[in-house]
Amino acid sequence: MNQKRPYVAIIGAGMGGLTAAIALRRVGIDVRIFEQANHFARVGAGIQQSPNAVKVLRKLGLEETVGALSFRPQTFRSRDHDTGQVRTELALGSAAEEGYGAPYFLMHRGDLHSALVSALPDSVVERGRKLVGLDRSGSRIRLSFADGSSTEADAVIGADGVHSVVRQILMGEQPLRFTGRVGYRTTFPSARLYGKIIDENAKWWGPDRHIVMYYTTPRRDEIYFVTATPEPDFTVESWSAKGDLNVLRRAYSDFHPEVRAVLDACPEVHKWALVERDPLPRWSDGKITLLGDACHAMTPWMAQGAAMSMEDAAILSRCLESVDPDGWEGAFQTYENTRKTRTAKVQIMSGANTFMSTRADADWVYAYDAWQEPLATSRGANATAA
C-alpha cells in the first residue's frame, strides 16, 4: 500500500463511515474501511434524507444519484392517532428547496447505502474484518482483527455504531439506556394496499406510542413504516429480529383506519430495541476519533441519526484538509468542538420525542450546511469556515 499520503482506517461501513471515506478521499487522504459484516443486505428499512443531509451528498456528487432512487414528499404531517386530525403540517417539495437549500428525500436505507458504496473503489471496503484491538505504542496505530490479521494506519475513525469497539477501547463501557420501546419496521409493496391511499409522509401520535409511514420510491410502489411501541421487557437489539404481526396489530388497534390498513397489509415485520446514550464528554483521543452513533447514539424519532453522521463526515473532512499528520490531534479536537453542541441538542430533543408534535421551528435542523458551518478552534471558539 502506498503510504506517501496520509492513511486513515475507518471502522464501520454504515452511512457515516462510507460518507467519511468519500469525503476524505476528496481532500487527498487515503482511506480503508474495515467492516465486520461479510456482505451487505437490503433489509426492510426506510431512511429520511432531510435537506441538511442532502447538502452533504450534493458536495460529494451524489445528490442526483440518490434523488433518482427517492420519493420526494410535498408535505410532512403530524396526526392524532385515532381521529387523524392534523396537528402540524410542514411544507416540503419545492418549499424545502427554497427554504432549506436542498430537497427532502424518502428512500430505502439499502438504496442509499448502495449509492454510497458505489462512489468508492471496491478495494476501499474490506468486509469480514471485526476490530478487536488498537495499539498506539508506536508511531502509527496498529489495528488487530478477529481473523488474526492486522494493519497500521496514521489515524483511526470509529464509525462502528451504538456498540462501538473503538469507543470501548478509548473510554471503556459507556452506559446504554433502553427506552422501554421497540421499533417495529418493514417495507413492502404498496400494491398490497389494493388501491387504498395513505399520506405520503406522516407521523401518527398516540398517548404512549407512535408510527411513521411513508413511500420509499419515486413510483410510490413501496411503503415503509416504523413504530415506537412500549415493550419494556424486550432486550434484543438486533436489527433483524422478527416481530409478531399479531402483537403489533393489537398494539395499534385503536389507531386510525389508515394506520390499521397498512399494518394489516404488511406480510412480515422486524423489531429492535430502541436505545440511547447521553452525550459523551469527549470523542477523540490522540489520532483516534469517533463519528456517528459511536459518539452520539440517539433514538430515531427525529429521523436524524444518519444525517448527523453524514454531517460529521463533512466537517471532519474539512478539519483534515491540508493538515499534516502531526496536526491531526488538533484537527480531531476542532471537529469534535464544531459538532458536539449540535449533535447533543439533536440527541436530547430526539429522546424527548416532541419534535413536530406541535408547531415548531425546523430551520435549525434542516437549514444546517456542514460545508459552510464555521469551524471551532481546538479550544472550542468559533472560527471562519474553511
N, C-alpha and C positions, 0 to 999 in steps of 0.2 A: 504493500500500500504506500502511495506517495505521501510522505509526511511534510512536504515543503510548506503546505498551507496548514493552518490550524485544523485540528481534527476533534470533533465533538461526538461523543457517544450519547445517543438518546435512548432512554429505556421506555419502551411502550409505543405501539403503533396505533394509538387511538387518534381522535381528531386533533388533539393538541400536539402530540408527538409528530404526526405527519405534517401538520401546518408548520411547526417549528423547523422541520427538516427542509421544507420547500423554501421558507423564508431565509434560513441561514445559508443555504446554497446560493440564494440570490445575492448575498453580500460576500460571497467568496469563501465561505467556510465549508470544509469537507465534513460530512456527517455520515453516520451509520446508525440505523435504528435496530435495536435488539428487542424482539417481540416474543413473549413466551408461547403464544398460540402457534400451532403448526399450520393453520390455514385460517382464512377469513370467510365468514358466512354471512349471508343476507338474512339475519334474524329479523323477525317481525317487529320492527320498531320504527317509529317516525322521529323526525327531528325538525325543529324550527330554526331557520337561519334568519334571524332578525337583521335589520339594516346594519347594526354595528358589526355583526359577523360577516355580512356580505361585503362590507367595505374592506375587510381583510382579504377576502377572496379576490376582490377586484384588483388589488395591487399585485397579487400573485398570478394574475392572468386566468383566473378560474371562474369568474362570475358568469360568463356566457355558458360554459360547460355545465355548471351547476344549475343555472337558470333553466336550461333546456330539460332538465330532469325533474323540475319542481313545479308545484302548484302555487300560483300567486293569488292569495285571497284578497278580496276587496275590503273586508272588514274582519274585525275580531269582536265577538260578542260574549259578554258575561251574562248568564241567565240563571234565574231561580230554578232550583232542581225540579220542582213539581209543576208550577204554573207555566214555566218557560218565559216569564216576564224578563225583559232585558234590563239588567242592572246598569251596564255600561256598554258603550259601543265605540270602538276605535277604528277610524278610517285608515285603511291600508292602501293597496293598489298604487295608483299614481300619487295619492296623498302621502304615502310613506316615502316615495322617492323625492317628492318636493320638500317634505318637512324634515326628513332624516338623512337625505342624501343617498339613499340606496333602497332597493326593493326589499320586500319581505317574502321569503321562500318557505314553503312547507314541502317536505320530501321524506323519502325513506332513508333511514340512517345508513343503510348499506350502500345506497347510491351515492351519498356524499362521501362515504369512506372510499368507495371505488374511484371516485373522481380525484380525491387527494392522492391515492396510491398511484394513479395513472400519471401524475405530474412528477413522479420520481423514477429514476432508473431502477430496474429490478434489483441491481446489486446493492442498493441502499438499505433495503429492508431485509433483515435476517430473521426468519421465523424459527420457532422451537428453541429460543435462547432465553432461558429463565435466569435472571440475575440472582446470585446468592452471596456475592461479596464484593467489596470495594477496598482496595489497598492504596493508601495515599502516602506511603512511606518513601516513595521515590520521587523523581522529578515529574513523572507523569502518573496518572491514575490507572491502576490495574483492575480490570473487571473480571470476575470469575462467574462462570455459569454452571448450571446444574448438570450439564452434559460433560463436565470436566474441562471444557475449553476456557480460554481466557484471551483477553486483548488489552491493549493500552490506549488511552486517549488523553488529550490535553485538558479536556473538561467533560463533565457528565451532566446531563439534564434528565431528571427523574420525571417522566410524564407517564408514570405507571399506575395512575388511578387511585381510587379510595384506599386500597390495601398496598400502597406503595412500599416496595422493598427499599428503594433509595431513601425514603423518608425515615423508615425504621432504622436504617444504618446510621443516618445523620442524627436523629433525635430520639431514638427509642420508640416504644409503642405509645401512640397518642390516643386519647380516649375517643372511641367511636360510639355515637349515640343513635340507638334505634328510635325512630319517631313513633313507633306503635302502629304505623300504617304500612301497607304493602301497595305496590303498584301492579295492577293487572294491565297487561298491554298486549296488543296484537295488531297486525294488518291483515286485511282480507279484501277480496274483490267486491267492489260496490254493487256489482250485478246481483249479489246475494240479497240486496235490499228490495229487489223486484220493483224498481221504479220509485220507491219512497225517497223523498227529498229531505236532506238534512242541511243544517247550517254548514257552510264551507269551513268554518273555523270558530269553535265555540267552547267555552268552559261552563259547565253546569255545576252550580254551587249548592251542596246540601248542608245541613247543620253541622255535620262532622266528617263529611267526605265530599269528593268531587270527581268529575270525569271530564276529560278534554277530548274532543273529537275533531278530526279534520281530514281532508283529502291529501294524498301524498304525491300525486302525479298530475301533469298538465291535462290529461284526459279525464280526470276525476274517476278513474276506474279502480282506485284502491283507497280504502279508508283505514285510518289509524285511530285507536283510542288508547288512553292511559288513565288510570284511576289513582286516587289516594284513598285507600279503604282501611278502616280500622281493623286490625288483626294483631293485637298486642302479643300474642303467643307465637307468632311466626318469626323465625330467625334465619331462615335460609336466604343467603344474599346472592345466589347465582342468578344471572340474567336469563338462564334457560330453563329454570324450574317450571313445570307445568302447573297451571291453576285449574281449579274445578269450576266449570261453567255454571253449574247449578248454584254453588256458593256465591259466585259473582252476581248472578241474576237476582238471587234473593236479596243481596246487599243493596241493590238498586231498584227493588220492586216498587218503591213509592216515587221513583223519578218519572219525569215526563215521558209520554209515549214515544217521542222521537229517540230518546236515550234507550228505552227498553227495546225498540225495534232494532237498533244497532247491536245490542247485546244478544238479542235472540238470533240475529243473523250470523254472528261470528262463529266459525267452526271450532276454534281452539284458542286458548289464551295462555300466556306465560305470566309469571309473577315474580317479584323480587322484593326484598325488604328495603324500605326507604330509610336511609341512614344519613347522618350529617356529623360534621365536626365543627367545633368552634374555630374561629380564625387563628392561625398559627402565629406565634410571636416572631418567627423568622422562617425564611425559606431557603437560605443559602449558607454554605459553609465552605470557604475557600473557593475552589474551582468546581464545586458541585452545587446545583440549584434544582428547585422543583418547579413544576408547571402544571396547571390544570387541577384536576381533582386530587392530585398528590398533595397539593398545598392548600386548596380551598374547596374541599368536597362540600357539595350543597344539595339540597333537595331539588327536584326538577320542576318545582311549582311556579317558577318564573320563566322556564324554558331557556335558561341562560348558562347552563353548565358547559356545553360545548363552545358557546360563544365566548365565555370568559377564557377558556383555554386557548382559543384562536387569537383573541386579543393579546394574551400573554405572549404567544409566539411572535406576533408582530412587534411588540415592544421589545422583547428580548433580542430580536434580530437588529433592531435599531441601536440597542445598547452595545452590541458586539461588533457592529460595523466599524472596520478600520482600527479596532483595538488590538494591540499586541497581546499575545497570551499572558504576558506578565501583568497586564492590566485587567484581566478577566475577573478577578475577585471584586474589584471596584465596580466593574460593569454589571456583574450579577447583583451587587448591592443597589445600584441605580435602578435596575429592572425591578427588583423587589420593592423599593421605595416608591416607584412610579405606580405599581399595581395594587399594593396591599389595601389602600383605603377603599378603592372601588370594589375589589372582589369581596372584602369584608362586608361592605354595605349590601351587596347583592346576596351574599350568604345569609345575612341576618334577615333581610326582607323576604327572601325566598322561604326561609324556615318559618316565618310568621304566616305565610300563605294569605296575604291580604292584597297583593299587587293586582290591580284592576278589578277587585271585588266591588269597589265603588269608584267614582270618578277620580282619576289620578293623573299625575304628570308622568308620562312615559318618556319624555325627551331625554332625561338624564341617562336612561338605559340605551335607547335606540340611536340617539344622535352622536354618540361617542365615536370618535375616529382614532383608532390606535396608531395610525400613521402620522397623525397631526398632534396628538396629545403631547403637551410639554413633558419632557423627561425630568425627573427629580435628579438631584445630585446624589452621590453615595451617602450623604448625610441626611437626605430627605427633602431639601429645599427645592422648589421648582426651578427649572432652567428652561431656556428657549428650546423648542422642539428641534431635533436634529433632522 
